[in-house]
Amino acid sequence: MAGWNLQRGVITDYNPDEEKLWSLFNYVFSDACSKRNTYKFGFIKSLLDNAFNGMENSEGIFFSYSQIFARFAENYWNLVVKYDLRQMRSDGKSVYSNVEKILKEAVDNSVCAFLEFSSLDVIKQSSVISRVASECRKYVVGALYNDFDGVIYSFDLKHDGLVLNYRVYEFMLKYKSELERLNYYSWAKFLESVNEDNAVVHLLNKLEFATPRRSDLSIYREILRMEFEENTCFYCGRKLGNKIHVDHFIPWSFVKDDKLWNFVLACPACNERKNNRLPNREFLAVIEDRNKQIIRKTNNRIVLNEFSGYSDDLLIKMWNYAKMSGVKEYSLKT
Ligand SMILES: [Zn+2]
């Protein structure tokens, strides 16, 4: 558990090559890297899920602890509350880690045990997130820094977040799907060793389904429709009728996040035909232009918040990486 009590750390190598990064990630996923609980997997997953939300600064890409641990808490909520999967090797005193205890307590105090995390009231959500964050700041941030030989990020627990090494950030975008799968595999292996056989049925599916996903996208539809007067289908240009679909331009299956800049309004026919695929490259210029206009026009705080971390070349980068990770392209030209 070396490193868990580190208070701060600086990046030890700003220019690691891919071989070095693969070696470090493979080490962290392996059994050789010590783990009493699954926090390290949960933390890597939260970084991957937040990959497109960081803010570039002079040193690298900044991620706030609150954005990382909001994801962490919600993901664990599903694993612990919904699927009842233990996340720690019993230490003789307890079979539950502190994060599991925090989540279980939150359930005990609520009316309904099968609540979605997002349906808890906002005050309760933020209290859970801040308790989870303080536990993880203490036990994961320094430990993982140490496991990566100081290459992955710089951090100071007194600050609001960490700064991901720019090379690591690029690597994580490029190999997002591969890293996700390796992380799931190692996480599943750990879970199999600490859970009863009946709890680990469909384990990999449970890990994948634990990723929080908004089912109600109506707030995005209203913002795009009302605030930016989008009345036509983004793809075919026909006037939108009563049924307006909100489409993830780059599919959710790759992004694992819901952000306004990746949403377009589409007619049901285009949305259903496109499904989980990438639109033609030509649409990249159109959505980039649309996003530029949104940024120029708005002073709505919700909208601006959605755009934190967005940059001009982000969608093209995502498009290329999604394609590389096997997402198919679909011709939407009419
Ligand atoms: Zn259409």
py3Dmol code that shows the C-alpha trace and the ligand (Angstrom):
import py3Dmol

protein = """\
ATOM      1  CA  MET A   1       0.000   0.000   0.000  1.00  0.00           C
ATOM      2  CA  ALA A   2       2.991   2.247  -0.404  1.00  0.00           C
ATOM      3  CA  GLY A   3       2.151   5.772  -1.349  1.00  0.00           C
ATOM      4  CA  TRP A   4      -1.376   5.898   0.046  1.00  0.00           C
ATOM      5  CA  ASN A   5      -0.372   8.530   2.587  1.00  0.00           C
ATOM      6  CA  LEU A   6       1.364  10.839   0.115  1.00  0.00           C
ATOM      7  CA  GLN A   7       0.007  14.376   0.324  1.00  0.00           C
ATOM      8  CA  ARG A   8       1.312  15.580  -3.018  1.00  0.00           C
ATOM      9  CA  GLY A   9       3.326  14.432  -5.993  1.00  0.00           C
ATOM     10  CA  VAL A  10       4.847  15.926  -9.129  1.00  0.00           C
ATOM     11  CA  ILE A  11       4.955  14.359 -12.597  1.00  0.00           C
ATOM     12  CA  THR A  12       8.245  12.488 -12.885  1.00  0.00           C
ATOM     13  CA  ASP A  13       8.316  12.078 -16.675  1.00  0.00           C
ATOM     14  CA  TYR A  14       6.474  14.448 -19.005  1.00  0.00           C
ATOM     15  CA  ASN A  15       7.278  12.483 -22.111  1.00  0.00           C
ATOM     16  CA  PRO A  16       6.714   8.766 -21.559  1.00  0.00           C
ATOM     17  CA  ASP A  17       6.346   6.683 -24.729  1.00  0.00           C
ATOM     18  CA  GLU A  18       3.481   4.258 -25.329  1.00  0.00           C
ATOM     19  CA  GLU A  19       5.555   1.238 -24.291  1.00  0.00           C
ATOM     20  CA  LYS A  20       6.230   2.732 -20.914  1.00  0.00           C
ATOM     21  CA  LEU A  21       2.572   3.651 -20.443  1.00  0.00           C
ATOM     22  CA  TRP A  22       1.336   0.189 -21.432  1.00  0.00           C
ATOM     23  CA  SER A  23       3.804  -1.327 -19.012  1.00  0.00           C
ATOM     24  CA  LEU A  24       2.589   0.913 -16.178  1.00  0.00           C
ATOM     25  CA  PHE A  25      -1.108   0.334 -16.865  1.00  0.00           C
ATOM     26  CA  ASN A  26      -0.578  -3.426 -17.208  1.00  0.00           C
ATOM     27  CA  TYR A  27       1.274  -3.439 -13.907  1.00  0.00           C
ATOM     28  CA  VAL A  28      -1.554  -1.570 -12.166  1.00  0.00           C
ATOM     29  CA  PHE A  29      -4.133  -4.009 -13.576  1.00  0.00           C
ATOM     30  CA  SER A  30      -2.037  -7.022 -12.554  1.00  0.00           C
ATOM     31  CA  ASP A  31      -2.096  -8.978  -9.289  1.00  0.00           C
ATOM     32  CA  ALA A  32       1.435  -7.739  -8.583  1.00  0.00           C
ATOM     33  CA  CYS A  33      -0.004  -4.318  -7.792  1.00  0.00           C
ATOM     34  CA  SER A  34      -1.435  -4.570  -4.303  1.00  0.00           C
ATOM     35  CA  LYS A  35      -5.157  -3.946  -3.753  1.00  0.00           C
ATOM     36  CA  ARG A  36      -7.180  -4.473  -0.590  1.00  0.00           C
ATOM     37  CA  ASN A  37     -10.273  -3.179  -2.309  1.00  0.00           C
ATOM     38  CA  THR A  38     -11.385  -2.150  -5.776  1.00  0.00           C
ATOM     39  CA  TYR A  39     -10.872   1.622  -5.377  1.00  0.00           C
ATOM     40  CA  LYS A  40      -8.029   1.713  -7.905  1.00  0.00           C
ATOM     41  CA  PHE A  41     -10.235   0.159 -10.596  1.00  0.00           C
ATOM     42  CA  GLY A  42     -13.059   2.532  -9.712  1.00  0.00           C
ATOM     43  CA  PHE A  43     -10.729   5.496  -9.888  1.00  0.00           C
ATOM     44  CA  ILE A  44      -9.285   4.555 -13.288  1.00  0.00           C
ATOM     45  CA  LYS A  45     -12.827   3.994 -14.562  1.00  0.00           C
ATOM     46  CA  SER A  46     -13.850   7.464 -13.349  1.00  0.00           C
ATOM     47  CA  LEU A  47     -10.858   9.020 -15.098  1.00  0.00           C
ATOM     48  CA  LEU A  48     -11.757   7.206 -18.327  1.00  0.00           C
ATOM     49  CA  ASP A  49     -15.430   8.211 -18.068  1.00  0.00           C
ATOM     50  CA  ASN A  50     -14.368  11.808 -17.503  1.00  0.00           C
ATOM     51  CA  ALA A  51     -11.733  11.720 -20.230  1.00  0.00           C
ATOM     52  CA  PHE A  52     -13.435  14.395 -22.329  1.00  0.00           C
ATOM     53  CA  ASN A  53     -14.220  16.744 -19.448  1.00  0.00           C
ATOM     54  CA  GLY A  54     -10.759  17.886 -18.388  1.00  0.00           C
ATOM     55  CA  MET A  55      -9.480  21.447 -18.659  1.00  0.00           C
ATOM     56  CA  GLU A  56      -6.163  22.002 -20.369  1.00  0.00           C
ATOM     57  CA  ASN A  57      -3.604  24.060 -18.440  1.00  0.00           C
ATOM     58  CA  SER A  58       0.114  24.727 -18.764  1.00  0.00           C
ATOM     59  CA  GLU A  59       1.074  21.460 -17.071  1.00  0.00           C
ATOM     60  CA  GLY A  60      -1.473  19.011 -18.479  1.00  0.00           C
ATOM     61  CA  ILE A  61      -5.214  18.365 -18.152  1.00  0.00           C
ATOM     62  CA  PHE A  62      -6.934  19.378 -14.940  1.00  0.00           C
ATOM     63  CA  PHE A  63      -9.693  17.196 -13.443  1.00  0.00           C
ATOM     64  CA  SER A  64     -11.451  18.247 -10.273  1.00  0.00           C
ATOM     65  CA  TYR A  65     -11.811  15.718  -7.485  1.00  0.00           C
ATOM     66  CA  SER A  66     -15.509  16.508  -7.372  1.00  0.00           C
ATOM     67  CA  GLN A  67     -16.056  15.488 -11.026  1.00  0.00           C
ATOM     68  CA  ILE A  68     -13.963  12.331 -10.648  1.00  0.00           C
ATOM     69  CA  PHE A  69     -15.589  11.230  -7.412  1.00  0.00           C
ATOM     70  CA  ALA A  70     -19.125  12.073  -8.489  1.00  0.00           C
ATOM     71  CA  ARG A  71     -18.630   9.440 -11.190  1.00  0.00           C
ATOM     72  CA  PHE A  72     -16.931   7.115  -8.758  1.00  0.00           C
ATOM     73  CA  ALA A  73     -19.799   7.360  -6.250  1.00  0.00           C
ATOM     74  CA  GLU A  74     -22.486   6.801  -8.856  1.00  0.00           C
ATOM     75  CA  ASN A  75     -20.719   3.835 -10.383  1.00  0.00           C
ATOM     76  CA  TYR A  76     -20.147   2.251  -6.975  1.00  0.00           C
ATOM     77  CA  TRP A  77     -23.742   2.940  -6.045  1.00  0.00           C
ATOM     78  CA  ASN A  78     -24.852   0.626  -8.839  1.00  0.00           C
ATOM     79  CA  LEU A  79     -22.313  -2.061  -7.989  1.00  0.00           C
ATOM     80  CA  VAL A  80     -22.921  -1.993  -4.257  1.00  0.00           C
ATOM     81  CA  VAL A  81     -26.595  -1.101  -3.943  1.00  0.00           C
ATOM     82  CA  LYS A  82     -28.056  -2.498  -7.152  1.00  0.00           C
ATOM     83  CA  TYR A  83     -25.893  -5.578  -7.632  1.00  0.00           C
ATOM     84  CA  ASP A  84     -24.773  -6.194  -4.063  1.00  0.00           C
ATOM     85  CA  LEU A  85     -21.161  -6.831  -5.032  1.00  0.00           C
ATOM     86  CA  ARG A  86     -18.584  -6.659  -2.271  1.00  0.00           C
ATOM     87  CA  GLN A  87     -15.575  -4.523  -3.097  1.00  0.00           C
ATOM     88  CA  MET A  88     -13.083  -5.492  -0.407  1.00  0.00           C
ATOM     89  CA  ARG A  89     -11.082  -8.448   0.823  1.00  0.00           C
ATOM     90  CA  SER A  90     -12.186  -9.075   4.401  1.00  0.00           C
ATOM     91  CA  ASP A  91      -9.572  -7.811   6.831  1.00  0.00           C
ATOM     92  CA  GLY A  92     -10.920  -9.828   9.768  1.00  0.00           C
ATOM     93  CA  LYS A  93     -12.763  -6.793  11.148  1.00  0.00           C
ATOM     94  CA  SER A  94     -15.027  -5.947   8.254  1.00  0.00           C
ATOM     95  CA  VAL A  95     -16.055  -7.262   4.851  1.00  0.00           C
ATOM     96  CA  TYR A  96     -17.006  -3.794   3.627  1.00  0.00           C
ATOM     97  CA  SER A  97     -14.795  -0.918   2.567  1.00  0.00           C
ATOM     98  CA  ASN A  98     -15.600   2.578   3.829  1.00  0.00           C
ATOM     99  CA  VAL A  99     -17.084   3.595   0.474  1.00  0.00           C
ATOM    100  CA  GLU A 100     -19.478   0.641   0.655  1.00  0.00           C
ATOM    101  CA  LYS A 101     -20.414   1.636   4.197  1.00  0.00           C
ATOM    102  CA  ILE A 102     -21.128   5.224   3.097  1.00  0.00           C
ATOM    103  CA  LEU A 103     -23.423   3.996   0.302  1.00  0.00           C
ATOM    104  CA  LYS A 104     -25.177   1.421   2.451  1.00  0.00           C
ATOM    105  CA  GLU A 105     -25.859   4.060   5.085  1.00  0.00           C
ATOM    106  CA  ALA A 106     -27.386   6.333   2.472  1.00  0.00           C
ATOM    107  CA  VAL A 107     -29.726   3.506   1.466  1.00  0.00           C
ATOM    108  CA  ASP A 108     -30.686   2.739   5.067  1.00  0.00           C
ATOM    109  CA  ASN A 109     -31.809   6.308   5.478  1.00  0.00           C
ATOM    110  CA  SER A 110     -33.890   6.401   2.346  1.00  0.00           C
ATOM    111  CA  VAL A 111     -37.348   5.046   1.738  1.00  0.00           C
ATOM    112  CA  CYS A 112     -36.498   2.827  -1.144  1.00  0.00           C
ATOM    113  CA  ALA A 113     -33.459   0.571  -1.438  1.00  0.00           C
ATOM    114  CA  PHE A 114     -33.476   0.268  -5.213  1.00  0.00           C
ATOM    115  CA  LEU A 115     -33.353   3.973  -5.925  1.00  0.00           C
ATOM    116  CA  GLU A 116     -31.123   5.175  -8.705  1.00  0.00           C
ATOM    117  CA  PHE A 117     -28.358   7.401  -7.416  1.00  0.00           C
ATOM    118  CA  SER A 118     -29.591  10.248  -9.610  1.00  0.00           C
ATOM    119  CA  SER A 119     -33.015  10.080  -7.981  1.00  0.00           C
ATOM    120  CA  LEU A 120     -31.654  10.798  -4.503  1.00  0.00           C
ATOM    121  CA  ASP A 121     -32.229  14.408  -3.584  1.00  0.00           C
ATOM    122  CA  VAL A 122     -29.419  16.760  -4.482  1.00  0.00           C
ATOM    123  CA  ILE A 123     -28.333  17.369  -0.901  1.00  0.00           C
ATOM    124  CA  LYS A 124     -28.050  13.672  -0.217  1.00  0.00           C
ATOM    125  CA  GLN A 125     -26.161  13.096  -3.471  1.00  0.00           C
ATOM    126  CA  SER A 126     -23.608  15.747  -2.657  1.00  0.00           C
ATOM    127  CA  SER A 127     -23.182  14.505   0.891  1.00  0.00           C
ATOM    128  CA  VAL A 128     -22.477  10.974  -0.418  1.00  0.00           C
ATOM    129  CA  ILE A 129     -20.100  12.315  -3.053  1.00  0.00           C
ATOM    130  CA  SER A 130     -18.171  14.427  -0.587  1.00  0.00           C
ATOM    131  CA  ARG A 131     -17.814  11.537   1.879  1.00  0.00           C
ATOM    132  CA  VAL A 132     -16.683   9.210  -0.903  1.00  0.00           C
ATOM    133  CA  ALA A 133     -14.277  11.874  -2.145  1.00  0.00           C
ATOM    134  CA  SER A 134     -12.679  12.353   1.233  1.00  0.00           C
ATOM    135  CA  GLU A 135     -12.178   8.584   1.663  1.00  0.00           C
ATOM    136  CA  CYS A 136     -10.682   8.240  -1.819  1.00  0.00           C
ATOM    137  CA  ARG A 137      -8.482  11.310  -1.569  1.00  0.00           C
ATOM    138  CA  LYS A 138      -6.997   9.706   1.477  1.00  0.00           C
ATOM    139  CA  TYR A 139      -6.492   6.192   0.125  1.00  0.00           C
ATOM    140  CA  VAL A 140      -6.404   6.194  -3.677  1.00  0.00           C
ATOM    141  CA  VAL A 141      -4.927   9.347  -5.135  1.00  0.00           C
ATOM    142  CA  GLY A 142      -1.452   8.929  -3.608  1.00  0.00           C
ATOM    143  CA  ALA A 143      -1.447   5.133  -3.907  1.00  0.00           C
ATOM    144  CA  LEU A 144      -2.199   5.198  -7.628  1.00  0.00           C
ATOM    145  CA  TYR A 145       0.315   7.976  -8.207  1.00  0.00           C
ATOM    146  CA  ASN A 146       2.901   5.741  -6.618  1.00  0.00           C
ATOM    147  CA  ASP A 147       1.875   2.659  -8.631  1.00  0.00           C
ATOM    148  CA  PHE A 148       2.391   4.695 -11.811  1.00  0.00           C
ATOM    149  CA  ASP A 149       5.861   5.832 -10.649  1.00  0.00           C
ATOM    150  CA  GLY A 150       4.621   9.411 -10.636  1.00  0.00           C
ATOM    151  CA  VAL A 151       4.041   9.424 -14.400  1.00  0.00           C
ATOM    152  CA  ILE A 152       0.237   9.601 -14.443  1.00  0.00           C
ATOM    153  CA  TYR A 153      -0.575  12.920 -12.744  1.00  0.00           C
ATOM    154  CA  SER A 154       0.561  15.569 -10.339  1.00  0.00           C
ATOM    155  CA  PHE A 155      -1.590  16.184  -7.295  1.00  0.00           C
ATOM    156  CA  ASP A 156      -1.800  17.987  -4.023  1.00  0.00           C
ATOM    157  CA  LEU A 157      -4.548  16.870  -1.661  1.00  0.00           C
ATOM    158  CA  LYS A 158      -4.962  20.456  -0.513  1.00  0.00           C
ATOM    159  CA  HIS A 159      -5.973  21.477  -4.058  1.00  0.00           C
ATOM    160  CA  ASP A 160      -9.313  20.883  -5.814  1.00  0.00           C
ATOM    161  CA  GLY A 161      -8.090  18.327  -8.278  1.00  0.00           C
ATOM    162  CA  LEU A 162      -5.207  16.676 -10.090  1.00  0.00           C
ATOM    163  CA  VAL A 163      -3.393  17.391 -13.340  1.00  0.00           C
ATOM    164  CA  LEU A 164      -3.160  14.462 -15.731  1.00  0.00           C
ATOM    165  CA  ASN A 165       0.103  14.224 -17.661  1.00  0.00           C
ATOM    166  CA  TYR A 166      -0.705  15.383 -21.214  1.00  0.00           C
ATOM    167  CA  ARG A 167       0.901  12.235 -22.699  1.00  0.00           C
ATOM    168  CA  VAL A 168      -1.165  10.026 -20.407  1.00  0.00           C
ATOM    169  CA  TYR A 169      -4.296  11.947 -21.389  1.00  0.00           C
ATOM    170  CA  GLU A 170      -3.613  11.366 -25.101  1.00  0.00           C
ATOM    171  CA  PHE A 171      -2.889   7.723 -24.393  1.00  0.00           C
ATOM    172  CA  MET A 172      -6.118   7.323 -22.437  1.00  0.00           C
ATOM    173  CA  LEU A 173      -8.151   8.858 -25.258  1.00  0.00           C
ATOM    174  CA  LYS A 174      -6.450   6.751 -27.882  1.00  0.00           C
ATOM    175  CA  TYR A 175      -6.843   3.460 -26.012  1.00  0.00           C
ATOM    176  CA  LYS A 176      -9.995   4.301 -24.080  1.00  0.00           C
ATOM    177  CA  SER A 177     -11.870   1.123 -25.004  1.00  0.00           C
ATOM    178  CA  GLU A 178      -8.880  -1.161 -24.484  1.00  0.00           C
ATOM    179  CA  LEU A 179      -8.113   0.331 -21.076  1.00  0.00           C
ATOM    180  CA  GLU A 180     -11.768   0.096 -20.117  1.00  0.00           C
ATOM    181  CA  ARG A 181     -11.838  -3.591 -20.970  1.00  0.00           C
ATOM    182  CA  LEU A 182      -8.594  -4.392 -19.181  1.00  0.00           C
ATOM    183  CA  ASN A 183      -9.847  -2.530 -16.144  1.00  0.00           C
ATOM    184  CA  TYR A 184     -13.140  -4.492 -16.210  1.00  0.00           C
ATOM    185  CA  TYR A 185     -11.300  -7.781 -16.542  1.00  0.00           C
ATOM    186  CA  SER A 186      -9.030  -7.135 -13.562  1.00  0.00           C
ATOM    187  CA  TRP A 187     -11.865  -5.678 -11.512  1.00  0.00           C
ATOM    188  CA  ALA A 188     -14.013  -8.749 -12.279  1.00  0.00           C
ATOM    189  CA  LYS A 189     -11.194 -11.056 -11.261  1.00  0.00           C
ATOM    190  CA  PHE A 190     -10.917  -9.277  -7.931  1.00  0.00           C
ATOM    191  CA  LEU A 191     -14.690  -9.366  -7.411  1.00  0.00           C
ATOM    192  CA  GLU A 192     -14.777 -13.088  -8.111  1.00  0.00           C
ATOM    193  CA  SER A 193     -12.274 -13.650  -5.337  1.00  0.00           C
ATOM    194  CA  VAL A 194     -14.262 -11.765  -2.678  1.00  0.00           C
ATOM    195  CA  ASN A 195     -17.897 -12.510  -3.578  1.00  0.00           C
ATOM    196  CA  GLU A 196     -20.092 -15.593  -3.367  1.00  0.00           C
ATOM    197  CA  ASP A 197     -20.608 -17.461  -6.615  1.00  0.00           C
ATOM    198  CA  ASN A 198     -24.238 -16.364  -6.968  1.00  0.00           C
ATOM    199  CA  ALA A 199     -23.305 -12.673  -6.747  1.00  0.00           C
ATOM    200  CA  VAL A 200     -20.885 -12.850  -9.667  1.00  0.00           C
ATOM    201  CA  VAL A 201     -23.313 -14.189 -12.262  1.00  0.00           C
ATOM    202  CA  HIS A 202     -23.122 -11.945 -15.354  1.00  0.00           C
ATOM    203  CA  LEU A 203     -20.318 -10.068 -13.647  1.00  0.00           C
ATOM    204  CA  LEU A 204     -18.854  -8.308 -16.693  1.00  0.00           C
ATOM    205  CA  ASN A 205     -22.322  -7.147 -17.702  1.00  0.00           C
ATOM    206  CA  LYS A 206     -22.907  -5.782 -14.226  1.00  0.00           C
ATOM    207  CA  LEU A 207     -19.647  -3.839 -14.375  1.00  0.00           C
ATOM    208  CA  GLU A 208     -20.584  -2.383 -17.747  1.00  0.00           C
ATOM    209  CA  PHE A 209     -24.157  -1.572 -16.776  1.00  0.00           C
ATOM    210  CA  ALA A 210     -22.971   0.150 -13.612  1.00  0.00           C
ATOM    211  CA  THR A 211     -21.791   3.091 -15.724  1.00  0.00           C
ATOM    212  CA  PRO A 212     -24.292   5.834 -14.955  1.00  0.00           C
ATOM    213  CA  ARG A 213     -26.397   6.836 -17.921  1.00  0.00           C
ATOM    214  CA  ARG A 214     -29.078   9.500 -18.079  1.00  0.00           C
ATOM    215  CA  SER A 215     -32.297   8.044 -19.392  1.00  0.00           C
ATOM    216  CA  ASP A 216     -34.054  11.386 -19.498  1.00  0.00           C
ATOM    217  CA  LEU A 217     -32.408  13.711 -21.993  1.00  0.00           C
ATOM    218  CA  SER A 218     -35.321  16.136 -22.199  1.00  0.00           C
ATOM    219  CA  ILE A 219     -33.366  18.945 -20.540  1.00  0.00           C
ATOM    220  CA  TYR A 220     -30.875  18.833 -23.442  1.00  0.00           C
ATOM    221  CA  ARG A 221     -33.664  18.722 -25.974  1.00  0.00           C
ATOM    222  CA  GLU A 222     -35.258  21.810 -24.475  1.00  0.00           C
ATOM    223  CA  ILE A 223     -31.986  23.747 -24.302  1.00  0.00           C
ATOM    224  CA  LEU A 224     -31.188  23.003 -27.943  1.00  0.00           C
ATOM    225  CA  ARG A 225     -34.703  23.608 -29.132  1.00  0.00           C
ATOM    226  CA  MET A 226     -35.618  26.698 -27.153  1.00  0.00           C
ATOM    227  CA  GLU A 227     -32.337  28.414 -26.426  1.00  0.00           C
ATOM    228  CA  PHE A 228     -30.718  27.793 -29.805  1.00  0.00           C
ATOM    229  CA  GLU A 229     -33.792  27.496 -31.973  1.00  0.00           C
ATOM    230  CA  GLU A 230     -32.898  24.146 -33.458  1.00  0.00           C
ATOM    231  CA  ASN A 231     -36.003  23.217 -35.372  1.00  0.00           C
ATOM    232  CA  THR A 232     -34.583  20.923 -38.008  1.00  0.00           C
ATOM    233  CA  CYS A 233     -33.038  17.463 -37.932  1.00  0.00           C
ATOM    234  CA  PHE A 234     -29.259  17.797 -37.638  1.00  0.00           C
ATOM    235  CA  TYR A 235     -28.717  15.057 -40.211  1.00  0.00           C
ATOM    236  CA  CYS A 236     -31.389  15.316 -42.895  1.00  0.00           C
ATOM    237  CA  GLY A 237     -32.420  18.938 -42.357  1.00  0.00           C
ATOM    238  CA  ARG A 238     -36.131  18.182 -42.326  1.00  0.00           C
ATOM    239  CA  LYS A 239     -38.336  20.174 -40.007  1.00  0.00           C
ATOM    240  CA  LEU A 240     -38.759  18.440 -36.648  1.00  0.00           C
ATOM    241  CA  GLY A 241     -42.256  17.291 -35.768  1.00  0.00           C
ATOM    242  CA  ASN A 242     -43.672  16.305 -32.413  1.00  0.00           C
ATOM    243  CA  LYS A 243     -41.199  13.530 -31.871  1.00  0.00           C
ATOM    244  CA  ILE A 244     -37.738  14.962 -31.418  1.00  0.00           C
ATOM    245  CA  HIS A 245     -34.886  12.631 -30.583  1.00  0.00           C
ATOM    246  CA  VAL A 246     -31.719  13.649 -28.763  1.00  0.00           C
ATOM    247  CA  ASP A 247     -28.815  11.881 -30.431  1.00  0.00           C
ATOM    248  CA  HIS A 248     -25.284  11.331 -29.097  1.00  0.00           C
ATOM    249  CA  PHE A 249     -23.255  12.501 -32.112  1.00  0.00           C
ATOM    250  CA  ILE A 250     -20.329  10.307 -31.006  1.00  0.00           C
ATOM    251  CA  PRO A 251     -22.133   7.245 -29.589  1.00  0.00           C
ATOM    252  CA  TRP A 252     -22.571   6.965 -25.845  1.00  0.00           C
ATOM    253  CA  SER A 253     -21.065   3.471 -25.943  1.00  0.00           C
ATOM    254  CA  PHE A 254     -17.719   5.130 -26.653  1.00  0.00           C
ATOM    255  CA  VAL A 255     -18.027   8.397 -24.724  1.00  0.00           C
ATOM    256  CA  LYS A 256     -19.824   7.037 -21.627  1.00  0.00           C
ATOM    257  CA  ASP A 257     -21.017  10.532 -20.840  1.00  0.00           C
ATOM    258  CA  ASP A 258     -23.799  12.968 -21.632  1.00  0.00           C
ATOM    259  CA  LYS A 259     -22.640  16.422 -22.688  1.00  0.00           C
ATOM    260  CA  LEU A 260     -24.488  19.133 -24.559  1.00  0.00           C
ATOM    261  CA  TRP A 261     -21.738  19.613 -27.132  1.00  0.00           C
ATOM    262  CA  ASN A 262     -22.136  15.995 -28.191  1.00  0.00           C
ATOM    263  CA  PHE A 263     -25.916  16.195 -28.534  1.00  0.00           C
ATOM    264  CA  VAL A 264     -27.864  16.979 -31.672  1.00  0.00           C
ATOM    265  CA  LEU A 265     -31.585  16.953 -32.357  1.00  0.00           C
ATOM    266  CA  ALA A 266     -32.683  14.413 -34.914  1.00  0.00           C
ATOM    267  CA  CYS A 267     -35.858  13.111 -36.462  1.00  0.00           C
ATOM    268  CA  PRO A 268     -36.775   9.583 -35.265  1.00  0.00           C
ATOM    269  CA  ALA A 269     -35.881   8.064 -38.658  1.00  0.00           C
ATOM    270  CA  CYS A 270     -32.306   9.433 -38.707  1.00  0.00           C
ATOM    271  CA  ASN A 271     -31.718   8.648 -35.056  1.00  0.00           C
ATOM    272  CA  GLU A 272     -32.940   5.088 -35.367  1.00  0.00           C
ATOM    273  CA  ARG A 273     -30.996   4.433 -38.556  1.00  0.00           C
ATOM    274  CA  LYS A 274     -27.774   5.832 -37.115  1.00  0.00           C
ATOM    275  CA  ASN A 275     -28.171   3.964 -33.823  1.00  0.00           C
ATOM    276  CA  ASN A 276     -24.805   3.281 -32.167  1.00  0.00           C
ATOM    277  CA  ARG A 277     -22.714   4.353 -35.116  1.00  0.00           C
ATOM    278  CA  LEU A 278     -20.662   7.350 -36.135  1.00  0.00           C
ATOM    279  CA  PRO A 279     -22.078   9.895 -38.557  1.00  0.00           C
ATOM    280  CA  ASN A 280     -20.040  10.602 -41.719  1.00  0.00           C
ATOM    281  CA  ARG A 281     -16.917  12.662 -41.232  1.00  0.00           C
ATOM    282  CA  GLU A 282     -18.532  15.573 -43.111  1.00  0.00           C
ATOM    283  CA  PHE A 283     -20.866  16.157 -40.185  1.00  0.00           C
ATOM    284  CA  LEU A 284     -17.896  16.998 -37.956  1.00  0.00           C
ATOM    285  CA  ALA A 285     -17.569  20.445 -39.504  1.00  0.00           C
ATOM    286  CA  VAL A 286     -21.298  21.010 -39.041  1.00  0.00           C
ATOM    287  CA  ILE A 287     -21.379  20.128 -35.361  1.00  0.00           C
ATOM    288  CA  GLU A 288     -18.176  22.066 -34.665  1.00  0.00           C
ATOM    289  CA  ASP A 289     -19.741  25.094 -36.260  1.00  0.00           C
ATOM    290  CA  ARG A 290     -22.960  24.564 -34.303  1.00  0.00           C
ATOM    291  CA  ASN A 291     -20.974  24.378 -31.042  1.00  0.00           C
ATOM    292  CA  LYS A 292     -19.048  27.543 -31.894  1.00  0.00           C
ATOM    293  CA  GLN A 293     -22.344  29.344 -32.334  1.00  0.00           C
ATOM    294  CA  ILE A 294     -23.681  28.030 -29.042  1.00  0.00           C
ATOM    295  CA  ILE A 295     -20.606  29.268 -27.170  1.00  0.00           C
ATOM    296  CA  ARG A 296     -20.849  32.641 -28.876  1.00  0.00           C
ATOM    297  CA  LYS A 297     -24.551  33.100 -28.235  1.00  0.00           C
ATOM    298  CA  THR A 298     -25.040  31.898 -24.705  1.00  0.00           C
ATOM    299  CA  ASN A 299     -24.558  33.220 -21.240  1.00  0.00           C
ATOM    300  CA  ASN A 300     -26.664  30.468 -19.686  1.00  0.00           C
ATOM    301  CA  ARG A 301     -24.601  29.018 -16.819  1.00  0.00           C
ATOM    302  CA  ILE A 302     -25.830  25.441 -17.328  1.00  0.00           C
ATOM    303  CA  VAL A 303     -24.778  25.579 -20.970  1.00  0.00           C
ATOM    304  CA  LEU A 304     -21.378  27.103 -20.203  1.00  0.00           C
ATOM    305  CA  ASN A 305     -20.806  24.481 -17.553  1.00  0.00           C
ATOM    306  CA  GLU A 306     -21.538  21.750 -20.094  1.00  0.00           C
ATOM    307  CA  PHE A 307     -18.874  23.238 -22.326  1.00  0.00           C
ATOM    308  CA  SER A 308     -16.105  23.301 -19.734  1.00  0.00           C
ATOM    309  CA  GLY A 309     -13.396  21.091 -21.161  1.00  0.00           C
ATOM    310  CA  TYR A 310     -14.707  21.373 -24.729  1.00  0.00           C
ATOM    311  CA  SER A 311     -12.236  22.499 -27.372  1.00  0.00           C
ATOM    312  CA  ASP A 312     -12.381  22.935 -31.139  1.00  0.00           C
ATOM    313  CA  ASP A 313     -10.551  19.753 -32.059  1.00  0.00           C
ATOM    314  CA  LEU A 314     -12.125  17.527 -29.412  1.00  0.00           C
ATOM    315  CA  LEU A 315     -14.874  16.009 -31.562  1.00  0.00           C
ATOM    316  CA  ILE A 316     -12.568  15.122 -34.413  1.00  0.00           C
ATOM    317  CA  LYS A 317     -10.200  13.474 -31.949  1.00  0.00           C
ATOM    318  CA  MET A 318     -13.097  11.530 -30.451  1.00  0.00           C
ATOM    319  CA  TRP A 319     -14.391  10.586 -33.884  1.00  0.00           C
ATOM    320  CA  ASN A 320     -10.989   9.165 -34.856  1.00  0.00           C
ATOM    321  CA  TYR A 321     -10.499   7.272 -31.596  1.00  0.00           C
ATOM    322  CA  ALA A 322     -14.057   5.906 -31.668  1.00  0.00           C
ATOM    323  CA  LYS A 323     -13.443   4.662 -35.213  1.00  0.00           C
ATOM    324  CA  MET A 324     -10.158   3.088 -34.143  1.00  0.00           C
ATOM    325  CA  SER A 325     -11.891   1.299 -31.288  1.00  0.00           C
ATOM    326  CA  GLY A 326     -14.299  -0.345 -33.702  1.00  0.00           C
ATOM    327  CA  VAL A 327     -17.317   1.960 -33.847  1.00  0.00           C
ATOM    328  CA  LYS A 328     -18.778   1.708 -37.355  1.00  0.00           C
ATOM    329  CA  GLU A 329     -19.528   4.654 -39.591  1.00  0.00           C
ATOM    330  CA  TYR A 330     -23.007   5.075 -40.998  1.00  0.00           C
ATOM    331  CA  SER A 331     -23.896   7.037 -44.067  1.00  0.00           C
ATOM    332  CA  LEU A 332     -26.566   9.567 -43.195  1.00  0.00           C
ATOM    333  CA  LYS A 333     -26.318  11.495 -46.420  1.00  0.00           C
ATOM    334  CA  THR A 334     -29.684  11.756 -48.074  1.00  0.00           C
TER     335      THR A 334
END
"""
ligand_1 = """\
1
ZN
Zn -33.524 13.334 -40.054
"""
view = py3Dmol.view(width=600, height=400)
view.addModel(protein, "pdb")
view.setStyle({"model": 0}, {"cartoon": {"style": "trace"}})
view.addModel(ligand_1, "xyz")
view.setStyle({"model": 1}, {"stick": {}})
view.zoomTo()
view.show()
